[in-house]
């Protein structure tokens, strides 16, 4: 049996268990996490936290067994909470290594990418309704308030976390017991904004406002622009106005720009938008990582490191209505497309190097940029998003760990694991996470490494971006942008692609309905039925206009779908792909460790169906 087939059989069982857990947790009292007594926070008093309720409608539906972002979100929760350390206040392990016996995870300074998990985890709960292991959310939310210093910034403790001095970017003085990072604070503003929106607890708004004010006090402010001069600061330290930041520090400011803009949109706190704009203008005009046309000026550097400043600038520009900056980010995004090794599947290299593995951080960023630029009216990138989501991104999520024992069965047992390592059931705990170094045909592409948890944080957030924008409802108009499965308050989308060129939209609310057809379909070949009866279509670009639709209507669009063969050149190799629609259904040569695109079942025109646990949240987050 092919590996992907085993995945398909595994997922329903995993999700069913999650659903049962979600239902049981909904009626239980607040979960009680473990709390470390060794870690010394700047505030040792544990605050009383209100968890989001994640209320919504739950029901079963028979749906096509095709890519479903709600399923991926539920599985993603396992990847987010599974790699945490209960003895260290559920701090994540930064690196997971599979190609060794035993597989293990390791703590170091880079555990700070947990801030990405803290943003993604509540989003995955909104999508799936899963309440799995909410003690992790609770302890993370508590520690945010415990880290807030008198100047508003969040200070990470050193005492009780000795690994924080390993692999550090920047200097932590030997006698420091606390340190702060503008990057850490800025990115975490996104999670704080989500907590505020989901709970309505005004304390989160106040925590975020104090962080914004603290960030403004530390920055070098030149009026029109502002910047931070380094990564790590100790208590009461500010940026040196006589120091010019290096390019990596400038890149990292992209997350601060985005978090500030997200917090502004959630709360209306104007100083957040002001500082976001100043940092964005420094990145664009002064920072030296882009030229005037958005081209990367140092393309041997980190590809993801250029993309997230673009994403931050775009978030700011959308919030501020800065069309000129939106256009600048579009140019940078299109430069990124040209420099991707394969836009066909969404392969985004870790660095711009012909031999580099991919990195899901970059794939996720490109998907996010394509979505947000399309929503901003700066271009039409829906087909790019569809291709990248269905292929490199979807294949980059770890769906099963059953192949890992086979990969390491002949390796000698290691007795010299790194400091602060964990070897307890590691591969299974990482299921739902995202590959750090995949190739075009293999999930485990680089010897030794498996997951950088930054990829899991960015990958799971991108699940939300895609899920949220499969359809859009505004003032009585419903648009289906992507032909992927989605339950919503307005309609349920059931996609038969790539088995068949067919999508069913089950309408729940009175609306004007339009459905976007993919780039490989011609309008003349599209037919429509409403409740089994022929229905005429009009057109607005790629959107088929169905028109007035009532609750209970089932709208079915059909169109031809076919296989085609193409060759892509990635990592100095030629790969022969068979695509059906936008989905790669076969790749040659096949991968070695965990081969990608084991999708022979998709080549059939008879769709496999499955019983899905649907959840429609009462409180949706526009993210």
C-alpha positions as CSV (number, residue, x, y, z in Angstrom):
1,X,0.0,0.0,0.0
2,X,1.3,3.4,-0.9
3,X,2.3,5.7,2.0
4,X,-0.2,8.4,1.1
5,X,-3.0,5.9,1.2
6,X,-2.0,5.0,4.8
7,X,-2.1,8.7,5.6
8,X,-5.6,8.9,4.2
9,X,-6.7,6.0,6.4
10,X,-5.0,7.4,9.4
11,X,-6.3,10.9,9.4
12,X,-10.0,10.1,9.9
13,X,-9.2,8.1,13.0
14,X,-6.9,10.8,14.4
15,X,-9.5,13.5,13.7
16,X,-12.3,11.4,15.2
17,X,-10.3,11.1,18.4
18,X,-9.7,14.8,18.4
19,X,-13.4,15.5,17.9
20,X,-14.3,13.3,20.9
21,X,-11.7,15.1,23.0
22,X,-13.0,18.5,21.8
23,X,-16.6,17.6,22.8
24,X,-15.5,16.2,26.2
25,X,-13.3,19.2,26.9
26,X,-16.1,21.6,26.1
27,X,-18.0,20.5,29.2
28,X,-15.1,20.2,31.5
29,X,-13.6,22.7,33.9
30,X,-10.6,24.8,33.2
31,X,-7.5,22.5,32.5
32,X,-4.7,22.7,35.1
33,X,-1.2,22.9,33.6
34,X,2.1,22.1,35.2
35,X,4.0,25.1,36.3
36,X,7.7,25.2,36.7
37,X,9.2,26.4,40.0
38,X,12.7,26.7,38.5
39,X,12.0,29.3,35.9
40,X,12.2,32.8,37.4
41,X,9.9,35.3,35.6
42,X,10.0,39.0,36.2
43,X,6.5,38.5,37.8
44,X,6.2,35.3,39.7
45,X,2.5,35.7,40.5
46,X,0.4,33.6,38.2
47,X,-2.5,35.5,36.7
48,X,-6.0,34.2,36.5
49,X,-6.6,33.6,32.7
50,X,-9.9,33.3,30.8
51,X,-9.5,30.7,27.9
52,X,-11.4,31.3,24.7
53,X,-14.6,29.2,24.5
54,X,-14.5,28.3,20.8
55,X,-18.2,27.9,20.5
56,X,-19.8,26.9,17.3
57,X,-21.9,24.4,15.4
58,X,-20.8,20.8,15.0
59,X,-22.2,18.3,12.6
60,X,-21.2,15.3,10.4
61,X,-21.2,15.5,6.6
62,X,-20.3,13.1,3.8
63,X,-17.7,14.9,1.7
64,X,-15.1,14.1,-1.0
65,X,-11.8,12.9,0.4
66,X,-9.8,15.8,-1.0
67,X,-7.6,18.4,0.7
68,X,-9.4,19.8,3.7
69,X,-7.7,22.6,5.7
70,X,-9.9,22.0,8.7
71,X,-8.4,18.5,8.9
72,X,-5.0,19.9,8.5
73,X,-5.6,22.4,11.3
74,X,-6.8,19.7,13.7
75,X,-3.7,17.7,12.9
76,X,-1.6,20.8,13.2
77,X,-2.6,21.2,16.8
78,X,-0.8,18.0,17.5
79,X,2.3,19.4,15.9
80,X,2.0,22.6,18.0
81,X,1.4,21.1,21.4
82,X,3.2,17.8,20.9
83,X,6.7,19.3,20.9
84,X,6.3,21.1,24.2
85,X,8.1,20.5,27.4
86,X,5.7,20.3,30.4
87,X,8.6,20.6,32.8
88,X,9.6,24.0,31.3
89,X,6.1,25.7,31.2
90,X,5.4,23.9,27.9
91,X,8.3,25.6,26.1
92,X,8.8,24.1,22.7
93,X,11.9,22.2,21.5
94,X,13.4,24.2,18.7
95,X,14.8,21.4,16.5
96,X,13.6,17.9,15.8
97,X,16.1,15.4,14.3
98,X,14.7,12.2,12.9
99,X,17.7,10.6,11.1
100,X,19.4,9.4,14.2
101,X,18.7,6.7,16.8
102,X,16.8,7.7,18.8
103,X,15.1,10.7,17.1
104,X,15.3,13.6,19.5
105,X,14.3,17.3,20.0
106,X,16.6,20.0,21.5
107,X,16.1,23.2,23.5
108,X,18.2,26.3,22.7
109,X,17.8,30.0,22.3
110,X,15.7,29.6,19.2
111,X,12.9,28.2,21.3
112,X,11.7,31.8,21.1
113,X,10.0,30.9,17.8
114,X,7.3,29.6,20.2
115,X,5.8,33.1,19.7
116,X,4.7,31.8,16.2
117,X,3.0,28.8,17.9
118,X,1.2,31.1,20.3
119,X,-0.4,32.9,17.3
120,X,-1.2,29.8,15.3
121,X,-2.6,27.6,18.1
122,X,-5.8,29.6,18.7
123,X,-6.3,30.0,15.0
124,X,-6.2,26.2,14.5
125,X,-8.8,25.9,17.3
126,X,-11.1,28.4,15.5
127,X,-10.8,26.3,12.3
128,X,-11.2,22.8,13.8
129,X,-13.0,23.4,17.1
130,X,-10.4,21.1,18.8
131,X,-9.8,21.7,22.5
132,X,-7.0,19.2,22.7
133,X,-4.5,19.9,25.5
134,X,-5.7,23.4,26.4
135,X,-3.4,23.4,29.4
136,X,-0.7,24.4,26.9
137,X,-2.7,27.5,25.8
138,X,-3.4,28.4,29.4
139,X,0.2,28.2,30.6
140,X,1.4,30.1,27.6
141,X,-1.1,32.9,28.2
142,X,-0.1,33.0,31.9
143,X,3.6,33.4,31.0
144,X,3.0,36.3,28.7
145,X,1.7,38.3,31.7
146,X,4.4,37.0,33.9
147,X,7.1,38.2,31.5
148,X,5.9,41.8,31.3
149,X,8.4,44.3,32.8
150,X,7.8,47.7,34.2
151,X,8.6,49.3,30.8
152,X,5.9,47.2,29.1
153,X,8.3,44.9,27.2
154,X,8.2,41.1,27.7
155,X,11.4,39.8,29.3
156,X,12.5,36.2,28.9
157,X,14.0,34.5,32.0
158,X,17.4,33.0,32.0
159,X,17.3,31.4,35.4
160,X,15.7,28.0,35.0
161,X,16.2,28.0,31.2
162,X,20.0,27.5,30.8
163,X,19.6,26.4,27.2
164,X,18.7,30.0,26.3
165,X,22.4,30.7,26.1
166,X,22.9,28.1,23.3
167,X,22.8,29.2,19.7
168,X,22.0,32.8,20.7
169,X,21.7,35.5,18.1
170,X,23.0,38.5,20.0
171,X,24.7,38.8,23.4
172,X,23.1,38.0,26.7
173,X,25.4,39.3,29.4
174,X,26.7,36.7,31.8
175,X,25.0,38.2,34.8
176,X,21.7,38.9,33.1
177,X,18.7,37.1,34.6
178,X,16.2,38.6,32.1
179,X,16.5,39.8,28.5
180,X,14.1,41.0,25.8
181,X,13.9,41.0,22.1
182,X,11.9,43.5,20.0
183,X,11.3,40.6,17.5
184,X,9.8,38.5,20.3
185,X,7.5,41.3,21.5
186,X,6.4,42.4,18.0
187,X,5.5,39.0,16.7
188,X,3.7,38.1,20.0
189,X,1.4,41.1,19.5
190,X,-0.4,39.0,16.9
191,X,-1.2,36.3,19.5
192,X,-2.2,39.0,22.0
193,X,-4.6,40.5,19.5
194,X,-6.2,37.1,18.9
195,X,-6.6,36.5,22.6
196,X,-8.3,39.9,22.9
197,X,-10.7,39.2,20.1
198,X,-11.6,35.7,21.3
199,X,-12.0,36.5,25.0
200,X,-12.9,40.2,25.1
201,X,-10.7,40.4,28.2
202,X,-9.5,44.0,28.3
203,X,-6.3,42.9,30.1
204,X,-5.0,41.7,26.7
205,X,-5.5,45.1,25.2
206,X,-3.7,46.7,28.1
207,X,-0.8,44.1,27.8
208,X,-0.5,44.9,24.1
209,X,-0.6,48.7,24.5
210,X,2.2,48.5,27.1
211,X,4.3,46.4,24.7
212,X,3.7,48.9,21.9
213,X,4.8,51.8,24.2
214,X,7.8,49.8,25.3
215,X,8.8,49.1,21.7
216,X,8.5,52.8,20.9
217,X,10.7,53.7,23.9
218,X,13.6,51.3,22.8
219,X,13.6,52.2,19.1
220,X,15.8,54.8,17.3
221,X,13.2,57.2,16.0
222,X,14.2,59.4,13.1
223,X,10.8,60.9,12.5
224,X,9.7,59.3,9.2
225,X,11.4,56.0,10.0
226,X,12.7,54.0,12.9
227,X,14.8,51.0,13.6
228,X,16.3,48.7,16.3
229,X,20.0,48.3,16.4
230,X,20.3,44.7,17.7
231,X,18.4,41.6,18.6
232,X,18.8,41.3,22.4
233,X,18.4,44.0,25.1
234,X,18.7,43.8,28.9
235,X,16.5,45.7,31.4
236,X,16.3,49.5,30.7
237,X,18.6,49.2,27.6
238,X,17.6,51.2,24.5
239,X,19.0,51.3,21.0
240,X,22.2,53.1,20.3
241,X,21.5,55.9,17.8
242,X,25.1,55.7,16.6
243,X,24.8,52.1,15.6
244,X,23.5,50.9,12.2
245,X,21.6,47.6,12.3
246,X,22.9,44.7,10.3
247,X,20.7,43.2,7.6
248,X,19.5,40.3,9.7
249,X,18.2,42.7,12.4
250,X,16.5,44.7,9.8
251,X,14.8,41.6,8.4
252,X,13.6,40.5,11.8
253,X,11.9,43.9,12.2
254,X,9.4,42.6,9.6
255,X,7.7,40.5,12.3
256,X,7.5,43.6,14.5
257,X,5.9,45.6,11.7
258,X,3.3,42.9,11.2
259,X,2.5,42.4,14.8
260,X,2.0,46.1,15.4
261,X,-0.4,46.3,12.4
262,X,-2.3,43.2,13.6
263,X,-2.7,44.7,17.1
264,X,-3.9,48.0,15.6
265,X,-6.5,46.3,13.5
266,X,-7.8,44.4,16.6
267,X,-7.8,47.3,19.0
268,X,-7.6,50.6,17.1
269,X,-4.5,51.6,19.2
270,X,-3.0,54.2,16.8
271,X,0.6,54.3,18.3
272,X,0.9,50.7,17.1
273,X,0.1,51.7,13.5
274,X,2.4,54.7,13.7
275,X,5.4,52.7,14.9
276,X,4.6,49.9,12.3
277,X,4.8,52.5,9.5
278,X,8.1,53.9,10.7
279,X,9.7,50.5,10.9
280,X,8.2,49.6,7.5
281,X,9.7,52.6,5.9
282,X,13.1,51.9,7.3
283,X,13.0,48.3,5.9
284,X,11.9,49.6,2.5
285,X,14.1,52.7,2.1
286,X,17.1,52.4,4.4
287,X,17.6,48.8,5.5
288,X,19.5,47.7,2.5
289,X,17.7,44.4,1.9
290,X,15.6,45.6,-1.1
291,X,16.3,48.0,-3.9
292,X,13.8,50.6,-5.1
293,X,12.0,48.0,-7.2
294,X,11.6,45.5,-4.4
295,X,14.4,43.2,-5.7
296,X,16.4,41.4,-3.0
297,X,19.8,43.0,-2.8
298,X,21.5,40.1,-1.2
299,X,20.0,37.0,-2.7
300,X,22.4,34.5,-1.1
301,X,20.8,35.3,2.2
302,X,17.7,33.7,3.7
303,X,14.8,33.6,1.3
304,X,12.2,33.6,4.1
305,X,14.2,36.5,5.7
306,X,13.2,38.6,2.7
307,X,9.6,37.4,2.6
308,X,8.5,38.2,6.1
309,X,9.6,41.8,5.9
310,X,7.4,42.0,2.7
311,X,4.5,40.4,4.6
312,X,4.9,42.8,7.5
313,X,5.0,45.8,5.1
314,X,1.9,44.5,3.4
315,X,0.1,44.1,6.7
316,X,0.9,47.7,7.6
317,X,0.1,49.0,4.2
318,X,-3.4,47.3,4.2
319,X,-4.1,48.7,7.6
320,X,-2.9,52.2,6.7
321,X,-4.3,52.3,3.2
322,X,-0.8,52.9,1.8
323,X,-1.2,51.9,-1.9
324,X,2.3,52.8,-2.8
325,X,3.7,50.4,-0.2
326,X,1.3,47.7,-1.3
327,X,2.7,48.0,-4.8
328,X,6.2,47.8,-3.5
329,X,5.4,44.5,-1.7
330,X,3.9,43.2,-4.9
331,X,7.1,43.9,-6.8
332,X,9.1,42.1,-4.1
333,X,6.7,39.1,-4.2
334,X,6.9,38.8,-7.9
335,X,10.7,39.0,-7.7
336,X,10.4,36.1,-5.2
337,X,8.3,34.1,-7.7
338,X,11.0,34.5,-10.4
339,X,13.7,33.4,-7.9
340,X,11.7,30.4,-6.6
341,X,13.1,27.1,-8.1
342,X,9.6,26.0,-9.1
343,X,6.4,28.1,-9.1
344,X,4.7,25.0,-10.5
345,X,4.7,23.2,-7.1
346,X,5.6,26.1,-4.7
347,X,9.2,25.0,-3.9
348,X,10.7,27.9,-2.0
349,X,14.4,27.4,-1.2
350,X,15.8,28.1,2.3
351,X,18.4,30.3,0.6
352,X,18.8,31.4,-3.0
353,X,21.2,28.6,-3.9
354,X,20.6,26.0,-6.7
355,X,21.3,23.1,-4.3
356,X,19.3,24.4,-1.3
357,X,16.4,22.4,0.2
358,X,13.0,24.0,0.5
359,X,11.8,25.6,3.7
360,X,8.1,25.6,4.6
361,X,8.5,29.0,6.2
362,X,9.2,30.4,2.7
363,X,6.4,28.4,1.1
364,X,3.9,29.7,3.8
365,X,5.1,33.3,3.3
366,X,4.6,33.1,-0.5
367,X,1.1,31.7,0.0
368,X,0.3,34.5,2.5
369,X,1.6,37.2,0.2
370,X,-0.3,35.9,-2.7
371,X,-3.5,35.8,-0.7
372,X,-3.1,39.2,0.8
373,X,-2.1,40.9,-2.4
374,X,-5.1,39.4,-4.2
375,X,-7.4,40.6,-1.4
376,X,-5.8,44.1,-1.6
377,X,-6.6,44.3,-5.3
378,X,-2.9,44.4,-6.2
379,X,-3.0,41.4,-8.4
380,X,-4.7,38.0,-9.1
381,X,-2.6,35.3,-7.5
382,X,-5.3,32.8,-6.6
383,X,-4.0,30.2,-9.0
384,X,-0.5,30.5,-7.6
385,X,-1.9,30.1,-4.1
386,X,-3.9,27.0,-5.2
387,X,-0.9,25.3,-6.8
388,X,1.5,26.0,-3.9
389,X,-1.1,25.0,-1.3
390,X,-2.0,21.7,-3.0
391,X,1.6,20.6,-3.6
392,X,4.7,21.7,-1.7
393,X,2.8,23.1,1.2
394,X,0.3,20.3,1.7
395,X,3.1,17.7,1.3
396,X,5.3,19.6,3.7
397,X,3.0,18.8,6.6
398,X,4.0,15.6,8.5
399,X,0.9,13.3,8.2
400,X,2.4,10.1,9.7
401,X,5.6,9.0,11.4
402,X,5.4,5.4,10.5
403,X,8.3,5.7,8.1
404,X,10.8,7.0,10.6
405,X,11.7,3.6,12.3
406,X,12.4,2.1,8.9
407,X,14.7,5.0,8.1
408,X,16.8,4.6,11.2
409,X,16.6,0.8,11.8
410,X,20.3,0.2,10.9
411,X,21.7,3.2,12.7
412,X,23.6,2.6,16.0
413,X,22.0,3.7,19.2
414,X,23.4,7.1,20.3
415,X,24.3,7.7,23.9
416,X,25.7,11.2,23.4
417,X,22.6,13.3,22.8
418,X,23.0,17.1,22.9
419,X,22.3,19.0,26.1
420,X,18.7,19.6,26.9
421,X,17.5,16.9,24.5
422,X,14.3,14.9,24.6
423,X,14.0,11.5,23.0
424,X,10.5,10.5,24.2
425,X,8.3,9.4,21.3
426,X,9.6,12.3,19.2
427,X,8.5,11.5,15.7
428,X,4.9,10.8,16.7
429,X,4.7,14.1,18.7
430,X,5.8,16.0,15.6
431,X,2.9,14.7,13.4
432,X,1.1,17.7,12.1
433,X,4.2,19.8,12.1
434,X,6.0,21.0,9.0
435,X,9.3,20.0,7.3
436,X,12.2,22.2,7.8
437,X,14.2,20.9,4.8
438,X,12.1,19.1,2.2
439,X,13.2,18.4,-1.3
440,X,11.0,18.3,-4.4
441,X,10.2,14.7,-3.8
442,X,11.0,13.9,-0.2
443,X,9.7,15.2,3.2
444,X,13.0,14.4,4.9
445,X,15.4,16.0,2.5
446,X,18.5,17.0,4.5
447,X,20.7,14.5,6.4
448,X,20.2,14.8,10.2
449,X,17.5,17.6,10.2
450,X,13.8,17.2,10.1
451,X,11.9,20.1,11.6
452,X,12.8,23.7,12.5
453,X,9.8,24.7,14.6
454,X,9.7,28.1,12.9
455,X,8.3,26.1,9.9
456,X,5.6,24.5,12.0
457,X,4.6,27.9,13.4
458,X,4.5,29.6,10.0
459,X,2.9,26.6,8.3
460,X,0.0,26.3,10.7
461,X,-0.7,30.0,10.5
462,X,-0.8,29.6,6.7
463,X,-3.4,26.9,7.1
464,X,-5.6,29.6,8.6
465,X,-4.8,32.1,5.8
466,X,-5.9,29.5,3.2
467,X,-8.9,28.2,5.1
468,X,-10.2,31.7,5.8
469,X,-10.0,32.8,2.2
470,X,-11.4,29.8,0.5
471,X,-14.6,31.9,0.5
472,X,-15.5,35.5,1.4
473,X,-18.8,36.9,2.5
474,X,-19.5,40.7,2.4
475,X,-22.8,42.5,2.4
476,X,-24.8,39.7,0.9
477,X,-22.2,38.7,-1.7
478,X,-20.5,35.3,-1.3
479,X,-17.3,34.6,-3.3
480,X,-15.7,31.1,-3.5
481,X,-12.0,31.9,-4.3
482,X,-10.4,28.4,-4.0
483,X,-12.0,25.1,-4.8
484,X,-11.1,23.4,-1.5
485,X,-13.4,21.9,1.2
486,X,-14.7,24.4,3.7
487,X,-17.6,24.6,6.1
488,X,-18.8,28.2,6.9
489,X,-21.8,30.1,8.3
490,X,-22.8,31.1,4.7
491,X,-22.2,27.9,2.6
492,X,-20.3,24.6,2.7
493,X,-17.9,24.0,-0.2
494,X,-17.4,20.4,-1.2
495,X,-14.6,20.0,-3.8
496,X,-14.1,16.9,-5.9
497,X,-10.9,18.3,-7.4
498,X,-8.7,16.5,-8.6
499,X,-10.9,13.3,-8.9
500,X,-13.4,15.3,-11.0
501,X,-13.8,18.8,-12.2
502,X,-16.7,19.4,-9.8
503,X,-17.5,21.6,-6.8
504,X,-20.7,21.7,-4.8
505,X,-21.7,24.7,-2.8
506,X,-24.4,24.1,-0.2
507,X,-25.9,27.5,0.4
508,X,-26.9,28.4,4.0
509,X,-27.8,32.1,3.7
510,X,-29.4,34.3,1.0
511,X,-26.6,35.7,-1.1
512,X,-25.3,36.6,-4.5
513,X,-22.9,33.7,-5.3
514,X,-19.9,33.6,-7.5
515,X,-17.3,30.9,-7.9
516,X,-13.8,31.3,-9.2
517,X,-12.7,28.7,-11.8
518,X,-9.0,27.6,-12.0
519,X,-6.6,28.8,-14.7
520,X,-6.7,25.5,-16.5
521,X,-10.5,25.7,-17.2
522,X,-12.1,27.6,-20.0
523,X,-15.4,29.4,-19.3
524,X,-17.1,27.8,-22.2
525,X,-16.5,24.4,-20.7
526,X,-18.2,25.1,-17.4
527,X,-21.7,24.0,-16.6
528,X,-23.9,24.8,-13.6
529,X,-26.9,23.2,-12.0
530,X,-28.9,24.5,-9.0
531,X,-30.8,21.7,-7.2
532,X,-30.2,19.4,-10.2
533,X,-31.5,21.8,-12.8
534,X,-29.5,23.7,-15.4
535,X,-28.6,27.2,-14.5
536,X,-27.1,29.9,-16.7
537,X,-23.9,31.6,-15.7
538,X,-22.5,35.1,-16.4
539,X,-18.8,35.9,-15.9
540,X,-16.6,38.5,-14.2
541,X,-13.1,37.6,-15.1
542,X,-12.4,34.1,-13.7
543,X,-15.5,34.2,-11.5
544,X,-18.6,32.3,-12.6
545,X,-21.6,34.4,-11.5
546,X,-24.4,32.1,-10.2
547,X,-26.4,35.0,-8.9
548,X,-29.2,35.0,-6.3
549,X,-29.0,31.9,-4.1
550,X,-31.3,30.8,-1.3
551,X,-30.7,28.7,1.8
552,X,-30.9,25.0,0.9
553,X,-29.8,25.5,-2.7
554,X,-27.1,23.1,-3.9
555,X,-25.0,24.7,-6.6
556,X,-22.9,22.4,-8.7
557,X,-20.3,23.5,-11.2
558,X,-18.7,21.0,-13.5
559,X,-15.7,21.4,-15.9
560,X,-13.2,19.1,-17.6
561,X,-10.1,18.0,-15.6
562,X,-7.2,16.2,-17.2
563,X,-3.7,15.0,-16.7
564,X,-0.6,16.7,-18.2
565,X,3.1,16.0,-17.9
566,X,5.8,18.5,-17.4
567,X,9.4,18.7,-16.2
568,X,10.7,21.0,-13.5
569,X,14.3,21.6,-12.6
570,X,14.9,21.8,-8.8
571,X,18.1,21.5,-6.8
572,X,20.1,20.8,-10.0
573,X,17.8,17.9,-10.8
574,X,15.0,17.3,-13.4
575,X,11.7,16.0,-12.1
576,X,9.0,14.6,-14.3
577,X,5.6,15.6,-12.9
578,X,2.1,14.3,-13.8
579,X,-0.4,16.9,-12.8
580,X,-4.2,16.6,-12.7
581,X,-5.6,20.1,-12.5
582,X,-3.1,21.8,-10.2
583,X,-2.4,18.7,-8.2
584,X,0.8,16.7,-8.7
585,X,-0.4,13.1,-8.8
586,X,3.0,11.5,-9.6
587,X,6.7,12.5,-9.5
588,X,9.7,10.8,-11.0
589,X,12.2,10.1,-9.5
590,X,10.5,9.1,-6.3
591,X,11.9,10.2,-2.9
592,X,13.9,7.9,-0.6
593,X,12.9,8.5,3.0
594,X,9.3,9.8,3.0
595,X,8.4,10.2,-0.7
596,X,6.0,13.0,-1.6
597,X,3.0,12.9,-4.0
598,X,1.9,9.3,-3.3
599,X,-1.4,10.2,-4.8
600,X,-2.3,7.5,-7.3
601,X,-5.9,7.4,-5.9
602,X,-6.4,11.0,-7.3
603,X,-5.8,9.7,-10.8
604,X,-9.2,7.9,-10.6
605,X,-12.4,9.7,-11.7
606,X,-14.3,8.0,-9.0
607,X,-14.0,10.1,-5.8
608,X,-13.4,8.5,-2.5
609,X,-15.9,9.9,0.1
610,X,-15.6,10.2,3.8
611,X,-17.5,11.2,6.9
612,X,-16.2,14.5,8.1
613,X,-16.6,16.2,11.5
614,X,-17.6,19.8,10.6
615,X,-17.2,22.8,12.9
616,X,-18.4,26.3,12.2
617,X,-17.1,28.7,14.8
618,X,-19.3,31.5,16.2
619,X,-16.3,33.8,16.5
620,X,-14.2,34.1,13.3
621,X,-11.0,36.0,13.2
622,X,-10.1,38.1,10.1
623,X,-6.4,37.4,9.9
